[in-house]
Structures are given as structure tokens and as C-alpha cells.
Amino acid sequence: MSKPDNSNADDFVQRYGGIYEHSPWVAREAAADAADCDSLECIAELMADCVDNASTERRLTLIRAHPDLAGRAQIAGELTPDSIEEQARAGLTQCTAEEYKRFQDLNDRYLQKFGFPFVMAVRDSSRAEILAAFELRLANDPRVEFETALTEIHKIARLRLQAMQAKETEK
Ligand code: GUN
């Protein structure tokens, strides 16, 4: 990362507040220890630690902050810029009517079983890979799936940090 100054907490939250979907509290908490962090790896670990040390309720709220993949919010154009890019790169904005129906059915079944949405770091996956993972994960135990969702959320955060760094290097 091109050595941003991480010693000002407000600037840190401004910069990294969107790395965890709709959850700027992660950046706010990480900011307290970020002054000496000058690498992507350091920032990623600091933010991941804040999530891992949060209460179960807060982690559940974080998972629930994610929109469905190829879901109603995507169709209605109500996603965050990061989520739009991730879903578009995975081809989820170009589903056929039949694929949208399949995603809707899977999203509904998943939410019904686990009480939170299916989260997967889809940026570099194809629609077929996502659908296959969706079917597999639907069979998981809820405790396993809770941890899997958080692991995927940490992957999404890293990919967002990498994308941020790549965009800044382009400038
Ligand atoms: N994976 C990458 N972005 C997203 C998102 O916005 N929602 C879900 N559910 N998974 C994602």
C-alpha cells in the first residue's frame, strides 16, 4: 500500500470504513492500533482481529449486513459500489431469468435454514462455481456455516484492500 498516514482515526475510518460491508465500526475499532500499520497485510490483520474479537451478536449483524448474491437489492440497483463490482465480476449481473430464479430459491432456503444470507468471496468465481458452492454449503451445520461466512467475509475484505491498492497504483 502506498504508505497512507494511518495515525488519524477519522481519516482511517474514512478510508477503510467500507472494507467490511456496511460495518464502519470495524475500521473505527482498528483505527486505535493503526498508527504503525503501513502494509496491506497489517491493516487486513488488524481489522480481521477486531471482527474475530467481537461478540457473537455483532458478528451475526456483520454477516447480515451482506446483500444476497443476485438478489433483490442487486436487481433494484441498491448495492454498495464494492458489492456491485464483485457481483458484476462474477457475472451475477448477467444471470438469465432462470438463473435469477435459482439464486432466489437458494437465497431463500439458505436464509430460512441459517438466519443470515449466503456470503462468499465471489470476485474471481464463475456463476457455476458459486451455484455449486451454494448447494454444498446449504447442507452444512449452522455453526460451521457461521464460521465459513466469517472466513469468506475476511477474504472479501482482503480482496477489497487489494483492489483499493491496485486502483491507487494505477493513478
Ligand atoms: N461476496 C462478495 N460481495 C458480496 C456481497 O455483497 N454479498 C454476498 N452475499 N456475498 C458477497
Backbone and ligand atoms as CSV (ligand in chain L), in Angstrom:
chain,resi,resn,atom,element,x,y,z
A,1,MET,N,N,0.852,-1.194,0.000
A,1,MET,CA,C,0.000,0.000,0.000
A,1,MET,C,C,0.883,1.237,0.000
A,2,SER,N,N,0.427,2.295,-0.695
A,2,SER,CA,C,1.314,3.440,-0.885
A,2,SER,C,C,1.379,4.331,0.357
A,3,LYS,N,N,1.798,3.737,1.445
A,3,LYS,CA,C,2.069,4.410,2.724
A,3,LYS,C,C,1.131,5.555,3.088
A,4,PRO,N,N,-0.190,5.265,3.238
A,4,PRO,CA,C,-1.061,6.332,3.740
A,4,PRO,C,C,-0.749,6.579,5.210
A,5,ASP,N,N,-1.064,7.785,5.692
A,5,ASP,CA,C,-0.846,8.092,7.099
A,5,ASP,C,C,-2.030,7.534,7.893
A,6,ASN,N,N,-1.765,6.522,8.697
A,6,ASN,CA,C,-2.856,5.869,9.428
A,6,ASN,C,C,-2.946,6.344,10.872
A,7,SER,N,N,-2.312,7.488,11.169
A,7,SER,CA,C,-2.302,7.925,12.568
A,7,SER,C,C,-3.541,8.742,12.933
A,8,ASN,N,N,-4.296,9.210,11.925
A,8,ASN,CA,C,-5.514,9.962,12.228
A,8,ASN,C,C,-6.724,9.038,12.119
A,9,ALA,N,N,-7.430,8.849,13.243
A,9,ALA,CA,C,-8.516,7.858,13.289
A,9,ALA,C,C,-9.635,8.192,12.301
A,10,ASP,N,N,-10.004,9.490,12.199
A,10,ASP,CA,C,-11.108,9.856,11.286
A,10,ASP,C,C,-10.727,9.548,9.840
A,11,ASP,N,N,-9.476,9.863,9.480
A,11,ASP,CA,C,-9.022,9.578,8.108
A,11,ASP,C,C,-9.030,8.072,7.852
A,12,PHE,N,N,-8.627,7.314,8.871
A,12,PHE,CA,C,-8.572,5.851,8.730
A,12,PHE,C,C,-9.980,5.287,8.475
A,13,VAL,N,N,-10.957,5.790,9.246
A,13,VAL,CA,C,-12.337,5.307,9.080
A,13,VAL,C,C,-12.877,5.736,7.717
A,14,GLN,N,N,-12.530,6.962,7.323
A,14,GLN,CA,C,-12.960,7.463,6.005
A,14,GLN,C,C,-12.430,6.552,4.900
A,15,ARG,N,N,-11.175,6.139,5.062
A,15,ARG,CA,C,-10.503,5.345,4.020
A,15,ARG,C,C,-10.939,3.874,4.015
A,16,TYR,N,N,-11.064,3.303,5.213
A,16,TYR,CA,C,-11.293,1.850,5.290
A,16,TYR,C,C,-12.700,1.465,5.792
A,17,GLY,N,N,-13.559,2.459,5.971
A,17,GLY,CA,C,-14.887,2.197,6.553
A,17,GLY,C,C,-15.749,1.245,5.733
A,18,GLY,N,N,-15.467,1.140,4.422
A,18,GLY,CA,C,-16.287,0.273,3.570
A,18,GLY,C,C,-15.695,-1.099,3.326
A,19,ILE,N,N,-14.555,-1.372,3.932
A,19,ILE,CA,C,-13.885,-2.664,3.665
A,19,ILE,C,C,-14.743,-3.820,4.182
A,20,TYR,N,N,-15.377,-3.645,5.332
A,20,TYR,CA,C,-16.364,-4.627,5.820
A,20,TYR,C,C,-17.755,-4.040,5.526
A,21,GLU,N,N,-18.541,-4.781,4.765
A,21,GLU,CA,C,-19.813,-4.306,4.213
A,21,GLU,C,C,-20.723,-3.647,5.268
A,22,HIS,N,N,-21.080,-2.380,5.041
A,22,HIS,CA,C,-22.000,-1.636,5.920
A,22,HIS,C,C,-21.578,-1.729,7.391
A,23,SER,N,N,-20.276,-1.841,7.662
A,23,SER,CA,C,-19.832,-2.036,9.044
A,23,SER,C,C,-18.593,-1.177,9.359
A,24,PRO,N,N,-18.757,0.157,9.328
A,24,PRO,CA,C,-17.597,1.029,9.599
A,24,PRO,C,C,-17.042,0.872,11.012
A,25,TRP,N,N,-17.808,0.218,11.908
A,25,TRP,CA,C,-17.306,0.018,13.281
A,25,TRP,C,C,-15.993,-0.771,13.277
A,26,VAL,N,N,-15.799,-1.623,12.248
A,26,VAL,CA,C,-14.553,-2.422,12.206
A,26,VAL,C,C,-13.358,-1.467,12.024
A,27,ALA,N,N,-13.473,-0.537,11.081
A,27,ALA,CA,C,-12.384,0.432,10.863
A,27,ALA,C,C,-12.229,1.340,12.083
A,28,ARG,N,N,-13.380,1.704,12.689
A,28,ARG,CA,C,-13.311,2.598,13.854
A,28,ARG,C,C,-12.523,1.935,14.979
A,29,GLU,N,N,-12.763,0.656,15.203
A,29,GLU,CA,C,-12.032,-0.047,16.275
A,29,GLU,C,C,-10.576,-0.280,15.899
A,30,ALA,N,N,-10.331,-0.619,14.628
A,30,ALA,CA,C,-8.960,-0.894,14.185
A,30,ALA,C,C,-8.104,0.376,14.234
A,31,ALA,N,N,-8.757,1.538,14.047
A,31,ALA,CA,C,-8.020,2.810,13.958
A,31,ALA,C,C,-7.137,3.055,15.184
A,32,ALA,N,N,-7.603,2.586,16.337
A,32,ALA,CA,C,-6.863,2.836,17.580
A,32,ALA,C,C,-5.461,2.243,17.541
A,33,ASP,N,N,-5.271,1.162,16.770
A,33,ASP,CA,C,-3.960,0.488,16.723
A,33,ASP,C,C,-3.282,0.602,15.361
A,34,ALA,N,N,-3.787,1.510,14.507
A,34,ALA,CA,C,-3.340,1.510,13.106
A,34,ALA,C,C,-2.157,2.428,12.818
A,35,ALA,N,N,-1.755,3.233,13.801
A,35,ALA,CA,C,-0.734,4.246,13.514
A,35,ALA,C,C,0.542,3.650,12.919
A,36,ASP,N,N,0.938,2.464,13.394
A,36,ASP,CA,C,2.201,1.874,12.915
A,36,ASP,C,C,1.998,0.901,11.760
A,37,CYS,N,N,0.782,0.797,11.276
A,37,CYS,CA,C,0.475,-0.157,10.198
A,37,CYS,C,C,0.737,0.499,8.843
A,38,ASP,N,N,1.655,-0.041,8.080
A,38,ASP,CA,C,1.878,0.592,6.775
A,38,ASP,C,C,1.856,-0.423,5.637
A,39,SER,N,N,1.263,-1.601,5.883
A,39,SER,CA,C,1.143,-2.570,4.785
A,39,SER,C,C,-0.287,-3.080,4.728
A,40,LEU,N,N,-0.645,-3.564,3.560
A,40,LEU,CA,C,-1.980,-4.133,3.368
A,40,LEU,C,C,-2.204,-5.283,4.345
A,41,GLU,N,N,-1.164,-6.101,4.501
A,41,GLU,CA,C,-1.236,-7.268,5.383
A,41,GLU,C,C,-1.557,-6.849,6.818
A,42,CYS,N,N,-0.864,-5.800,7.277
A,42,CYS,CA,C,-1.048,-5.313,8.652
A,42,CYS,C,C,-2.473,-4.801,8.851
A,43,ILE,N,N,-2.966,-4.009,7.899
A,43,ILE,CA,C,-4.329,-3.460,8.004
A,43,ILE,C,C,-5.348,-4.612,7.986
A,44,ALA,N,N,-5.132,-5.562,7.082
A,44,ALA,CA,C,-6.074,-6.689,6.955
A,44,ALA,C,C,-6.134,-7.459,8.276
A,45,GLU,N,N,-4.982,-7.722,8.866
A,45,GLU,CA,C,-4.949,-8.496,10.122
A,45,GLU,C,C,-5.579,-7.737,11.279
A,46,LEU,N,N,-5.278,-6.442,11.327
A,46,LEU,CA,C,-5.826,-5.601,12.400
A,46,LEU,C,C,-7.350,-5.592,12.348
A,47,MET,N,N,-7.888,-5.416,11.143
A,47,MET,CA,C,-9.348,-5.356,11.004
A,47,MET,C,C,-9.968,-6.739,11.266
A,48,ALA,N,N,-9.315,-7.784,10.771
A,48,ALA,CA,C,-9.841,-9.143,10.994
A,48,ALA,C,C,-9.868,-9.458,12.493
A,49,ASP,N,N,-8.837,-9.018,13.229
A,49,ASP,CA,C,-8.804,-9.263,14.683
A,49,ASP,C,C,-9.984,-8.580,15.374
A,50,CYS,N,N,-10.321,-7.366,14.930
A,50,CYS,CA,C,-11.454,-6.649,15.548
A,50,CYS,C,C,-12.732,-7.450,15.372
A,51,VAL,N,N,-12.908,-8.030,14.170
A,51,VAL,CA,C,-14.106,-8.837,13.923
A,51,VAL,C,C,-14.063,-10.100,14.779
A,52,ASP,N,N,-12.917,-10.787,14.772
A,52,ASP,CA,C,-12.819,-12.064,15.493
A,52,ASP,C,C,-13.015,-11.899,16.997
A,53,ASN,N,N,-12.671,-10.711,17.507
A,53,ASN,CA,C,-12.825,-10.472,18.945
A,53,ASN,C,C,-14.175,-9.848,19.303
A,54,ALA,N,N,-15.005,-9.609,18.317
A,54,ALA,CA,C,-16.324,-9.007,18.577
A,54,ALA,C,C,-17.277,-10.073,19.126
A,55,SER,N,N,-18.371,-9.604,19.723
A,55,SER,CA,C,-19.355,-10.551,20.281
A,55,SER,C,C,-20.018,-11.348,19.150
A,56,THR,N,N,-20.601,-12.478,19.523
A,56,THR,CA,C,-21.313,-13.305,18.531
A,56,THR,C,C,-22.421,-12.483,17.871
A,57,GLU,N,N,-23.101,-11.671,18.665
A,57,GLU,CA,C,-24.207,-10.870,18.129
A,57,GLU,C,C,-23.697,-9.876,17.083
A,58,ARG,N,N,-22.559,-9.259,17.388
A,58,ARG,CA,C,-22.011,-8.275,16.448
A,58,ARG,C,C,-21.545,-8.955,15.155
A,59,ARG,N,N,-20.953,-10.160,15.286
A,59,ARG,CA,C,-20.502,-10.889,14.090
A,59,ARG,C,C,-21.703,-11.326,13.252
A,60,LEU,N,N,-22.790,-11.703,13.951
A,60,LEU,CA,C,-24.016,-12.080,13.223
A,60,LEU,C,C,-24.563,-10.860,12.457
A,61,THR,N,N,-24.538,-9.696,13.113
A,61,THR,CA,C,-25.014,-8.473,12.450
A,61,THR,C,C,-24.148,-8.168,11.227
A,62,LEU,N,N,-22.846,-8.412,11.351
A,62,LEU,CA,C,-21.943,-8.194,10.207
A,62,LEU,C,C,-22.314,-9.116,9.042
A,63,ILE,N,N,-22.554,-10.381,9.332
A,63,ILE,CA,C,-22.931,-11.308,8.250
A,63,ILE,C,C,-24.237,-10.820,7.610
A,64,ARG,N,N,-25.175,-10.410,8.481
A,64,ARG,CA,C,-26.496,-9.983,7.971
A,64,ARG,C,C,-26.428,-8.670,7.190
A,65,ALA,N,N,-25.320,-7.951,7.287
A,65,ALA,CA,C,-25.177,-6.691,6.538
A,65,ALA,C,C,-24.915,-6.944,5.052
A,66,HIS,N,N,-24.678,-8.210,4.694
A,66,HIS,CA,C,-24.385,-8.522,3.276
A,66,HIS,C,C,-25.664,-8.755,2.480
A,67,PRO,N,N,-25.713,-8.168,1.284
A,67,PRO,CA,C,-26.890,-8.415,0.435
A,67,PRO,C,C,-26.820,-9.811,-0.167
A,68,ASP,N,N,-27.964,-10.334,-0.559
A,68,ASP,CA,C,-27.984,-11.617,-1.268
A,68,ASP,C,C,-27.202,-11.500,-2.570
A,69,LEU,N,N,-26.615,-12.602,-3.002
A,69,LEU,CA,C,-25.976,-12.648,-4.318
A,69,LEU,C,C,-27.069,-12.808,-5.367
A,70,ALA,N,N,-26.976,-11.979,-6.424
A,70,ALA,CA,C,-28.001,-11.982,-7.487
A,70,ALA,C,C,-29.390,-11.887,-6.876
A,71,GLY,N,N,-29.519,-11.060,-5.848
A,71,GLY,CA,C,-30.788,-10.962,-5.119
A,71,GLY,C,C,-31.554,-9.698,-5.470
A,72,ARG,N,N,-32.561,-9.419,-4.656
A,72,ARG,CA,C,-33.462,-8.302,-4.969
A,72,ARG,C,C,-32.731,-6.955,-4.957
A,73,ALA,N,N,-31.805,-6.763,-3.999
A,73,ALA,CA,C,-31.085,-5.484,-3.921
A,73,ALA,C,C,-30.219,-5.270,-5.160
A,74,GLN,N,N,-29.639,-6.368,-5.666
A,74,GLN,CA,C,-28.824,-6.240,-6.884
A,74,GLN,C,C,-29.701,-5.847,-8.063
A,75,ILE,N,N,-30.842,-6.503,-8.187
A,75,ILE,CA,C,-31.750,-6.200,-9.298
A,75,ILE,C,C,-32.263,-4.758,-9.182
A,76,ALA,N,N,-32.502,-4.303,-7.947
A,76,ALA,CA,C,-33.024,-2.950,-7.741
A,76,ALA,C,C,-31.920,-1.885,-7.774
A,77,GLY,N,N,-30.650,-2.304,-7.959
A,77,GLY,CA,C,-29.543,-1.347,-8.023
A,77,GLY,C,C,-29.246,-0.708,-6.680
A,78,GLU,N,N,-29.412,-1.454,-5.594
A,78,GLU,CA,C,-29.236,-0.866,-4.252
A,78,GLU,C,C,-27.971,-1.363,-3.538
A,79,LEU,N,N,-26.977,-1.822,-4.287
A,79,LEU,CA,C,-25.768,-2.367,-3.648
A,79,LEU,C,C,-24.721,-1.280,-3.418
A,80,THR,N,N,-23.753,-1.572,-2.526
A,80,THR,CA,C,-22.605,-0.679,-2.373
A,80,THR,C,C,-21.733,-0.818,-3.626
A,81,PRO,N,N,-20.894,0.205,-3.923
A,81,PRO,CA,C,-20.024,0.115,-5.105
A,81,PRO,C,C,-19.155,-1.156,-5.098
A,82,ASP,N,N,-18.631,-1.545,-3.936
A,82,ASP,CA,C,-17.796,-2.760,-3.864
A,82,ASP,C,C,-18.609,-3.999,-4.231
A,83,SER,N,N,-19.805,-4.083,-3.688
A,83,SER,CA,C,-20.635,-5.257,-3.951
A,83,SER,C,C,-21.060,-5.300,-5.425
A,84,ILE,N,N,-21.354,-4.139,-5.994
A,84,ILE,CA,C,-21.701,-4.097,-7.438
A,84,ILE,C,C,-20.544,-4.689,-8.243
A,85,GLU,N,N,-19.327,-4.212,-7.922
A,85,GLU,CA,C,-18.155,-4.660,-8.697
A,85,GLU,C,C,-17.941,-6.166,-8.531
A,86,GLU,N,N,-18.053,-6.652,-7.292
A,86,GLU,CA,C,-17.820,-8.077,-7.029
A,86,GLU,C,C,-18.850,-8.949,-7.741
A,87,GLN,N,N,-20.105,-8.543,-7.642
A,87,GLN,CA,C,-21.160,-9.343,-8.269
A,87,GLN,C,C,-21.056,-9.267,-9.797
A,88,ALA,N,N,-20.654,-8.095,-10.313
A,88,ALA,CA,C,-20.517,-7.954,-11.770
A,88,ALA,C,C,-19.358,-8.810,-12.279
A,89,ARG,N,N,-18.231,-8.795,-11.546
A,89,ARG,CA,C,-17.062,-9.585,-11.981
A,89,ARG,C,C,-17.378,-11.079,-12.008
A,90,ALA,N,N,-18.276,-11.510,-11.135
A,90,ALA,CA,C,-18.639,-12.929,-11.104
A,90,ALA,C,C,-19.757,-13.233,-12.103
A,91,GLY,N,N,-20.158,-12.226,-12.875
A,91,GLY,CA,C,-21.195,-12.437,-13.893
A,91,GLY,C,C,-22.598,-12.485,-13.311
A,92,LEU,N,N,-22.745,-12.071,-12.042
A,92,LEU,CA,C,-24.060,-12.192,-11.402
A,92,LEU,C,C,-25.043,-11.120,-11.854
A,93,THR,N,N,-24.532,-10.105,-12.546
A,93,THR,CA,C,-25.441,-9.075,-13.073
A,93,THR,C,C,-25.973,-9.490,-14.452
A,94,GLN,N,N,-25.469,-10.628,-14.933
A,94,GLN,CA,C,-25.917,-11.080,-16.254
A,94,GLN,C,C,-26.609,-12.434,-16.199
A,95,CYS,N,N,-27.247,-12.728,-15.091
A,95,CYS,CA,C,-27.953,-14.002,-14.969
A,95,CYS,C,C,-29.137,-14.039,-15.934
A,96,THR,N,N,-29.435,-15.220,-16.412
A,96,THR,CA,C,-30.675,-15.409,-17.171
A,96,THR,C,C,-31.831,-15.420,-16.163
A,97,ALA,N,N,-33.051,-15.303,-16.673
A,97,ALA,CA,C,-34.227,-15.321,-15.779
A,97,ALA,C,C,-34.229,-16.610,-14.958
A,98,GLU,N,N,-33.830,-17.687,-15.606
A,98,GLU,CA,C,-33.808,-18.984,-14.916
A,98,GLU,C,C,-32.756,-18.991,-13.789
A,99,GLU,N,N,-31.573,-18.400,-14.075
A,99,GLU,CA,C,-30.515,-18.350,-13.047
A,99,GLU,C,C,-30.940,-17.453,-11.877
A,100,TYR,N,N,-31.574,-16.319,-12.188
A,100,TYR,CA,C,-32.049,-15.447,-11.102
A,100,TYR,C,C,-33.022,-16.219,-10.209
A,101,LYS,N,N,-33.860,-17.017,-10.854
A,101,LYS,CA,C,-34.854,-17.788,-10.104
A,101,LYS,C,C,-34.146,-18.809,-9.207
A,102,ARG,N,N,-33.090,-19.420,-9.753
A,102,ARG,CA,C,-32.336,-20.417,-8.974
A,102,ARG,C,C,-31.658,-19.747,-7.775
A,103,PHE,N,N,-31.052,-18.566,-8.028
A,103,PHE,CA,C,-30.413,-17.844,-6.915
A,103,PHE,C,C,-31.449,-17.452,-5.864
A,104,GLN,N,N,-32.609,-16.993,-6.332
A,104,GLN,CA,C,-33.647,-16.576,-5.380
A,104,GLN,C,C,-34.073,-17.751,-4.499
A,105,ASP,N,N,-34.241,-18.898,-5.129
A,105,ASP,CA,C,-34.651,-20.097,-4.389
A,105,ASP,C,C,-33.564,-20.480,-3.363
A,106,LEU,N,N,-32.291,-20.473,-3.819
A,106,LEU,CA,C,-31.190,-20.825,-2.908
A,106,LEU,C,C,-31.064,-19.797,-1.789
A,107,ASN,N,N,-31.140,-18.494,-2.147
A,107,ASN,CA,C,-31.053,-17.442,-1.122
A,107,ASN,C,C,-32.141,-17.626,-0.075
A,108,ASP,N,N,-33.373,-17.925,-0.528
A,108,ASP,CA,C,-34.493,-18.088,0.411
A,108,ASP,C,C,-34.284,-19.308,1.310
A,109,ARG,N,N,-33.859,-20.421,0.707
A,109,ARG,CA,C,-33.651,-21.643,1.501
A,109,ARG,C,C,-32.525,-21.455,2.508
A,110,TYR,N,N,-31.469,-20.791,2.056
A,110,TYR,CA,C,-30.303,-20.571,2.931
A,110,TYR,C,C,-30.700,-19.696,4.130
A,111,LEU,N,N,-31.391,-18.584,3.840
A,111,LEU,CA,C,-31.807,-17.669,4.916
A,111,LEU,C,C,-32.739,-18.379,5.902
A,112,GLN,N,N,-33.621,-19.161,5.338
A,112,GLN,CA,C,-34.577,-19.916,6.163
A,112,GLN,C,C,-33.840,-20.856,7.120
A,113,LYS,N,N,-32.798,-21.528,6.615
A,113,LYS,CA,C,-32.082,-22.511,7.437
A,113,LYS,C,C,-31.146,-21.846,8.450
A,114,PHE,N,N,-30.397,-20.793,7.999
A,114,PHE,CA,C,-29.332,-20.270,8.869
A,114,PHE,C,C,-29.669,-18.939,9.556
A,115,GLY,N,N,-30.632,-18.196,9.007
A,115,GLY,CA,C,-30.977,-16.907,9.617
A,115,GLY,C,C,-30.051,-15.781,9.210
A,116,PHE,N,N,-29.200,-16.019,8.240
A,116,PHE,CA,C,-28.344,-14.959,7.675
A,116,PHE,C,C,-28.106,-15.293,6.198
A,117,PRO,N,N,-27.670,-14.309,5.399
A,117,PRO,CA,C,-27.519,-14.561,3.957
A,117,PRO,C,C,-26.253,-15.352,3.612
A,118,PHE,N,N,-26.297,-15.977,2.464
A,118,PHE,CA,C,-25.136,-16.712,1.957
A,118,PHE,C,C,-24.062,-15.699,1.552
A,119,VAL,N,N,-22.869,-15.824,2.152
A,119,VAL,CA,C,-21.769,-14.915,1.808
A,119,VAL,C,C,-20.615,-15.734,1.263
A,120,MET,N,N,-20.124,-15.302,0.114
A,120,MET,CA,C,-18.981,-15.988,-0.498
A,120,MET,C,C,-18.159,-14.925,-1.224
A,121,ALA,N,N,-16.839,-15.016,-1.128
A,121,ALA,CA,C,-15.968,-14.074,-1.849
A,121,ALA,C,C,-15.977,-14.467,-3.327
A,122,VAL,N,N,-16.857,-13.820,-4.082
A,122,VAL,CA,C,-17.170,-14.288,-5.435
A,122,VAL,C,C,-16.352,-13.621,-6.531
A,123,ARG,N,N,-15.565,-12.629,-6.142
A,123,ARG,CA,C,-14.887,-11.783,-7.130
A,123,ARG,C,C,-14.253,-12.560,-8.285
A,124,ASP,N,N,-13.587,-13.684,-7.971
A,124,ASP,CA,C,-12.902,-14.438,-9.024
A,124,ASP,C,C,-13.564,-15.785,-9.307
A,125,SER,N,N,-14.858,-15.884,-9.031
A,125,SER,CA,C,-15.568,-17.149,-9.277
A,125,SER,C,C,-16.567,-16.984,-10.425
A,126,SER,N,N,-16.913,-18.122,-11.023
A,126,SER,CA,C,-17.931,-18.089,-12.087
A,126,SER,C,C,-19.304,-18.354,-11.458
A,127,ARG,N,N,-20.352,-18.078,-12.222
A,127,ARG,CA,C,-21.706,-18.352,-11.723
A,127,ARG,C,C,-21.864,-19.821,-11.368
A,128,ALA,N,N,-21.309,-20.698,-12.217
A,128,ALA,CA,C,-21.450,-22.141,-11.975
A,128,ALA,C,C,-20.747,-22.534,-10.667
A,129,GLU,N,N,-19.571,-21.961,-10.413
A,129,GLU,CA,C,-18.834,-22.275,-9.171
A,129,GLU,C,C,-19.617,-21.782,-7.941
A,130,ILE,N,N,-20.218,-20.612,-8.083
A,130,ILE,CA,C,-20.974,-20.053,-6.944
A,130,ILE,C,C,-22.201,-20.926,-6.655
A,131,LEU,N,N,-22.896,-21.327,-7.709
A,131,LEU,CA,C,-24.092,-22.160,-7.524
A,131,LEU,C,C,-23.719,-23.507,-6.900
A,132,ALA,N,N,-22.599,-24.068,-7.328
A,132,ALA,CA,C,-22.159,-25.354,-6.770
A,132,ALA,C,C,-21.820,-25.205,-5.284
A,133,ALA,N,N,-21.111,-24.123,-4.936
A,133,ALA,CA,C,-20.746,-23.886,-3.531
A,133,ALA,C,C,-22.003,-23.648,-2.694
A,134,PHE,N,N,-22.942,-22.937,-3.276
A,134,PHE,CA,C,-24.205,-22.640,-2.594
A,134,PHE,C,C,-24.900,-23.951,-2.189
A,135,GLU,N,N,-25.051,-24.868,-3.147
A,135,GLU,CA,C,-25.720,-26.155,-2.877
A,135,GLU,C,C,-24.978,-26.926,-1.784
A,136,LEU,N,N,-23.647,-26.953,-1.881
A,136,LEU,CA,C,-22.848,-27.696,-0.897
A,136,LEU,C,C,-23.015,-27.112,0.502
A,137,ARG,N,N,-22.907,-25.776,0.568
A,137,ARG,CA,C,-22.930,-25.134,1.889
A,137,ARG,C,C,-24.307,-25.184,2.546
A,138,LEU,N,N,-25.341,-25.325,1.736
A,138,LEU,CA,C,-26.698,-25.455,2.299
A,138,LEU,C,C,-26.819,-26.688,3.201
A,139,ALA,N,N,-25.951,-27.666,2.961
A,139,ALA,CA,C,-26.023,-28.905,3.747
A,139,ALA,C,C,-25.237,-28.799,5.060
A,140,ASN,N,N,-24.501,-27.703,5.244
A,140,ASN,CA,C,-23.646,-27.577,6.439
A,140,ASN,C,C,-24.446,-27.436,7.729
A,141,ASP,N,N,-23.749,-27.707,8.818
A,141,ASP,CA,C,-24.272,-27.455,10.155
A,141,ASP,C,C,-24.247,-25.928,10.377
A,142,PRO,N,N,-25.239,-25.338,11.056
A,142,PRO,CA,C,-25.268,-23.886,11.252
A,142,PRO,C,C,-23.994,-23.313,11.881
A,143,ARG,N,N,-23.400,-24.033,12.827
A,143,ARG,CA,C,-22.177,-23.488,13.453
A,143,ARG,C,C,-21.032,-23.424,12.461
A,144,VAL,N,N,-20.926,-24.461,11.619
A,144,VAL,CA,C,-19.877,-24.478,10.575
A,144,VAL,C,C,-20.125,-23.329,9.602
A,145,GLU,N,N,-21.384,-23.147,9.251
A,145,GLU,CA,C,-21.702,-22.124,8.245
A,145,GLU,C,C,-21.471,-20.710,8.794
A,146,PHE,N,N,-21.714,-20.511,10.079
A,146,PHE,CA,C,-21.439,-19.206,10.702
A,146,PHE,C,C,-19.945,-18.878,10.549
A,147,GLU,N,N,-19.087,-19.839,10.858
A,147,GLU,CA,C,-17.634,-19.622,10.740
A,147,GLU,C,C,-17.215,-19.471,9.272
A,148,THR,N,N,-17.837,-20.264,8.384
A,148,THR,CA,C,-17.499,-20.177,6.958
A,148,THR,C,C,-17.835,-18.782,6.421
A,149,ALA,N,N,-19.000,-18.261,6.828
A,149,ALA,CA,C,-19.409,-16.926,6.369
A,149,ALA,C,C,-18.363,-15.887,6.799
A,150,LEU,N,N,-17.894,-15.989,8.054
A,150,LEU,CA,C,-16.903,-15.015,8.535
A,150,LEU,C,C,-15.568,-15.166,7.813
A,151,THR,N,N,-15.179,-16.409,7.527
A,151,THR,CA,C,-13.938,-16.627,6.754
A,151,THR,C,C,-14.066,-15.972,5.380
A,152,GLU,N,N,-15.230,-16.134,4.745
A,152,GLU,CA,C,-15.453,-15.526,3.427
A,152,GLU,C,C,-15.445,-13.991,3.532
A,153,ILE,N,N,-16.002,-13.477,4.625
A,153,ILE,CA,C,-16.037,-12.016,4.818
A,153,ILE,C,C,-14.615,-11.465,4.954
A,154,HIS,N,N,-13.747,-12.204,5.633
A,154,HIS,CA,C,-12.349,-11.764,5.728
A,154,HIS,C,C,-11.678,-11.805,4.343
A,155,LYS,N,N,-12.029,-12.820,3.548
A,155,LYS,CA,C,-11.464,-12.876,2.180
A,155,LYS,C,C,-11.941,-11.685,1.354
A,156,ILE,N,N,-13.234,-11.366,1.478
A,156,ILE,CA,C,-13.787,-10.213,0.746
A,156,ILE,C,C,-13.036,-8.944,1.153
A,157,ALA,N,N,-12.769,-8.804,2.467
A,157,ALA,CA,C,-12.076,-7.606,2.964
A,157,ALA,C,C,-10.678,-7.498,2.342
A,158,ARG,N,N,-9.953,-8.622,2.308
A,158,ARG,CA,C,-8.615,-8.614,1.712
A,158,ARG,C,C,-8.676,-8.236,0.238
A,159,LEU,N,N,-9.640,-8.815,-0.471
A,159,LEU,CA,C,-9.775,-8.517,-1.903
A,159,LEU,C,C,-10.125,-7.043,-2.109
A,160,ARG,N,N,-10.928,-6.491,-1.215
A,160,ARG,CA,C,-11.260,-5.061,-1.324
A,160,ARG,C,C,-10.022,-4.194,-1.079
A,161,LEU,N,N,-9.215,-4.597,-0.084
A,161,LEU,CA,C,-7.974,-3.843,0.176
A,161,LEU,C,C,-7.037,-3.929,-1.030
A,162,GLN,N,N,-6.935,-5.134,-1.615
A,162,GLN,CA,C,-6.062,-5.300,-2.797
A,162,GLN,C,C,-6.565,-4.461,-3.963
A,163,ALA,N,N,-7.899,-4.431,-4.147
A,163,ALA,CA,C,-8.474,-3.654,-5.251
A,163,ALA,C,C,-8.207,-2.162,-5.029
A,164,MET,N,N,-8.299,-1.732,-3.767
A,164,MET,CA,C,-8.033,-0.322,-3.436
A,164,MET,C,C,-6.579,0.025,-3.781
A,165,GLN,N,N,-5.686,-0.896,-3.381
A,165,GLN,CA,C,-4.267,-0.669,-3.650
A,165,GLN,C,C,-3.999,-0.638,-5.170
A,166,ALA,N,N,-4.621,-1.557,-5.893
A,166,ALA,CA,C,-4.392,-1.618,-7.354
A,166,ALA,C,C,-4.887,-0.338,-8.019
A,167,LYS,N,N,-6.052,0.181,-7.561
A,167,LYS,CA,C,-6.594,1.407,-8.161
A,167,LYS,C,C,-5.657,2.578,-7.892
A,168,GLU,N,N,-5.059,2.605,-6.675
A,168,GLU,CA,C,-4.165,3.719,-6.340
A,168,GLU,C,C,-2.862,3.617,-7.116
A,169,THR,N,N,-2.411,2.405,-7.395
A,169,THR,CA,C,-1.163,2.223,-8.151
A,169,THR,C,C,-1.365,2.673,-9.600
A,170,GLU,N,N,-2.603,2.471,-10.112
A,170,GLU,CA,C,-2.923,2.878,-11.498
A,170,GLU,C,C,-2.799,4.381,-11.693
A,171,LYS,N,N,-3.111,5.134,-10.587
A,171,LYS,CA,C,-3.212,6.613,-10.730
A,171,LYS,C,C,-1.886,7.247,-11.119
L,1,GUN,N1,N,-19.333,-11.632,-1.830
L,1,GUN,C1,C,-18.750,-10.536,-2.331
L,1,GUN,N2,N,-19.571,-9.499,-2.228
L,1,GUN,C2,C,-20.694,-9.969,-1.653
L,1,GUN,C3,C,-21.918,-9.369,-1.306
L,1,GUN,O1,O,-22.133,-8.178,-1.498
L,1,GUN,N3,N,-22.856,-10.196,-0.768
L,1,GUN,C4,C,-22.649,-11.513,-0.549
L,1,GUN,N4,N,-23.633,-12.234,-0.024
L,1,GUN,N5,N,-21.505,-12.092,-0.827
L,1,GUN,C5,C,-20.552,-11.310,-1.397
